[in-house]
Amino acid sequence: QDAIDRKEKMSETFKTAVHRLETYTPALKTEELGRRAPQWVRDNLVTMCMRCKEPFNAITRRRHHCRACGYVVCARCSDYKAELQYDGNRPNRVCQECFTFLTGHTLLEHREGKHKGILEKGAAEVSSRSLLCSSLQLLDKSGKGCMRGWFVIPQDDPLVLYIYAAPQDVRAHTSIPLLGYQVRDMPQSESRHLFQLVQSRQVFTFAADTEQLKRRWMKAMAR
């Protein structure tokens, strides 16, 4: 039991460190765009274009990086060229927003200040000011299949659980309102630490990687 406890503690410490790396993406200040090379968002941290929010796929919608801001974007959203000071003022591939800022050219399809829907909150932005966020699994009704994703309860919206496919996605693919649900503990199953949200006939079953993480989520959801 001591060995198990030590292993779980070390695993949790490692995952916390990884989480900090995944959710922290130093963004350039607006005045630095084009003047300083950005830190690129890693491909494996997003499943959709960080501008238009369309999902990536291997054939028709591939990943590209904006050379000005470092965002992962699709070909359509990065089909622009702008001169970047840090690269000797040579034209580089940039996203639509950076092109508008760097060149002053307003595009007809560019809609500044578009109202964000309930799911259109970036995972990294929400995670940085959340009550709790981590990777979890959401099991299907059979209990056999599951979907792993990035789960977040925002500080400014604590009654909603947002589910992202990856830690840097700019849009959640679904959300679960927590109000009215009861949190139910479940026995460990095949090294999976299970718990549920239950309301009448609606049941969501989650699996955490460790018992400690499971307890943290149960406490946060119960609040």
C-alpha positions in Angstrom: 0.0 0.0 0.0 2.9 2.4 0.8 4.4 1.7 -2.7 1.0 2.3 -4.3 0.6 5.6 -2.4 4.1 6.8 -3.4 3.5 5.9 -7.0 0.2 7.8 -7.1 1.8 10.8 -5.4 4.7 10.9 -7.9 2.3 10.4 -10.8 0.1 13.3 -9.7 3.1 15.5 -9.3 4.2 14.7 -12.8 0.8 15.3 -14.3 0.5 18.6 -12.5 3.8 19.7 -14.0 2.7 18.5 -17.5 -0.6 20.3 -17.1 1.2 23.6 -16.4 3.2 23.1 -19.6 0.1 22.2 -21.6 -2.1 25.1 -20.5 0.6 27.8 -20.4 1.2 29.2 -23.8 3.0 32.5 -23.6 1.2 34.8 -26.1 3.0 37.7 -27.7 1.7 41.2 -26.9 0.0 42.9 -29.8 2.9 45.3 -30.3 5.3 42.4 -30.5 3.6 40.7 -33.4 6.1 40.4 -36.3 8.9 41.8 -34.2 9.6 38.7 -32.1 9.4 35.1 -33.0 6.4 33.4 -31.3 6.4 30.2 -29.3 4.5 27.7 -31.4 1.5 25.9 -29.9 2.2 22.2 -30.2 0.2 20.3 -32.8 -0.9 17.6 -30.3 -2.5 20.1 -28.0 -5.3 21.1 -30.5 -7.8 19.2 -32.5 -9.4 22.2 -34.3 -8.2 25.4 -36.0 -7.6 28.0 -33.4 -9.2 30.7 -35.6 -12.2 29.2 -37.4 -12.7 26.3 -35.0 -13.1 23.7 -37.7 -11.8 20.2 -36.8 -8.5 19.1 -38.3 -8.2 15.9 -40.4 -5.4 14.2 -42.2 -6.5 15.1 -45.8 -8.6 18.2 -46.3 -7.8 20.3 -43.2 -4.2 20.1 -42.2 -2.3 21.9 -39.4 -0.2 25.0 -40.1 1.4 27.5 -37.8 1.0 31.3 -38.0 4.6 32.7 -38.0 3.4 35.8 -36.2 1.4 34.5 -33.2 2.3 30.8 -33.2 -1.3 29.5 -33.3 -2.2 26.2 -35.0 -4.5 27.1 -37.9 -5.9 25.4 -41.0 -4.8 26.3 -44.6 -7.8 28.5 -45.2 -7.1 30.6 -42.1 -3.4 30.9 -42.8 -3.5 31.6 -46.5 -2.0 35.1 -46.1 1.5 36.6 -46.3 2.9 39.4 -44.2 6.4 40.8 -43.7 7.9 39.9 -40.3 10.5 42.1 -38.8 12.2 39.2 -36.8 12.7 37.4 -40.1 14.4 40.2 -42.0 11.0 41.6 -43.3 10.5 38.6 -45.5 7.0 37.5 -46.3 5.8 34.7 -44.0 2.6 32.6 -43.7 0.3 34.2 -41.1 -3.3 33.8 -39.9 -6.1 36.2 -40.9 -6.1 38.1 -37.7 -2.3 38.8 -37.8 -2.5 39.7 -41.5 -5.1 42.3 -40.7 -3.0 43.7 -37.8 0.3 43.7 -39.6 -0.8 45.1 -43.0 -3.8 47.2 -42.0 -5.9 45.5 -44.7 -9.4 44.6 -43.6 -10.8 41.4 -45.0 -14.5 41.2 -45.9 -14.9 37.9 -44.1 -13.1 39.2 -41.0 -15.6 39.9 -38.2 -14.0 41.7 -35.4 -15.6 41.3 -32.0 -17.9 38.4 -33.0 -19.9 37.3 -30.0 -18.6 34.1 -28.5 -21.1 31.3 -27.9 -21.3 29.3 -24.7 -18.8 26.7 -26.1 -16.5 29.1 -27.8 -14.2 29.6 -24.8 -10.6 28.6 -25.3 -9.4 25.7 -23.2 -6.1 27.3 -22.2 -7.7 30.6 -21.3 -10.4 28.9 -19.2 -8.0 26.5 -17.6 -5.7 29.3 -16.4 -8.6 30.6 -14.2 -10.5 27.5 -13.3 -11.7 25.8 -10.1 -10.3 22.5 -11.5 -9.1 21.2 -14.8 -7.4 18.0 -15.9 -7.7 15.1 -18.3 -10.6 12.7 -17.6 -12.5 9.9 -19.3 -16.2 10.1 -20.0 -17.7 6.6 -20.3 -20.6 5.6 -22.5 -23.7 4.0 -21.2 -22.3 0.5 -21.6 -19.4 1.4 -19.5 -17.0 -0.1 -22.0 -16.2 2.7 -24.4 -14.9 6.0 -23.3 -13.8 9.4 -24.5 -10.7 11.0 -23.1 -10.7 14.8 -23.0 -9.8 18.0 -21.2 -12.4 18.8 -18.5 -12.7 22.3 -17.0 -14.9 24.0 -14.4 -14.3 27.8 -14.9 -14.2 30.2 -11.9 -16.5 32.6 -13.7 -18.9 29.9 -14.7 -18.7 27.3 -11.9 -22.1 25.6 -12.6 -20.9 24.3 -15.9 -18.4 21.5 -16.8 -16.8 22.2 -20.2 -15.3 19.3 -22.2 -12.5 19.8 -24.7 -10.9 17.3 -26.9 -7.4 18.8 -26.2 -5.9 21.3 -23.7 -5.4 24.1 -26.3 -8.6 23.8 -28.3 -10.4 27.1 -28.8 -13.8 25.6 -28.6 -15.4 23.1 -26.2 -17.3 20.3 -28.0 -19.8 19.9 -25.2 -20.8 21.1 -21.8 -22.7 19.7 -18.8 -24.7 22.0 -16.4 -23.8 20.8 -12.9 -26.8 22.4 -11.1 -29.2 19.7 -9.8 -26.8 16.8 -10.2 -25.6 14.6 -7.3 -22.1 13.3 -7.2 -21.9 9.5 -6.6 -18.8 7.5 -5.7 -18.2 4.2 -7.4 -15.8 1.3 -6.5 -12.5 1.1 -8.4 -12.8 -1.0 -11.6 -9.7 -2.3 -13.5 -7.4 0.4 -12.1 -10.0 3.0 -13.1 -11.2 5.4 -10.5 -14.9 6.0 -11.2 -17.5 8.5 -10.1 -20.8 9.7 -11.5 -23.0 12.7 -11.9 -26.7 11.6 -11.4 -29.9 13.5 -11.9 -33.1 11.5 -12.3 -32.5 9.2 -15.2 -29.5 11.2 -16.5 -26.2 9.6 -15.5 -22.6 10.6 -16.5 -19.8 8.2 -15.5 -16.2 9.5 -15.3 -12.9 7.8 -14.8 -9.9 9.6 -13.3 -6.3 8.4 -13.5 -5.8 8.4 -9.7 -7.9 8.2 -6.6 -6.6 11.6 -5.5 -7.7 13.3 -8.7 -11.1 11.6 -8.5 -11.6 13.0 -5.0 -10.7 16.5 -6.2 -13.2 16.3 -9.0 -16.0 14.9 -6.7 -15.4 17.8 -4.2 -15.4 20.4 -7.0 -18.6 19.1 -8.6 -20.4 18.7 -5.3 -19.8 22.4 -4.5 
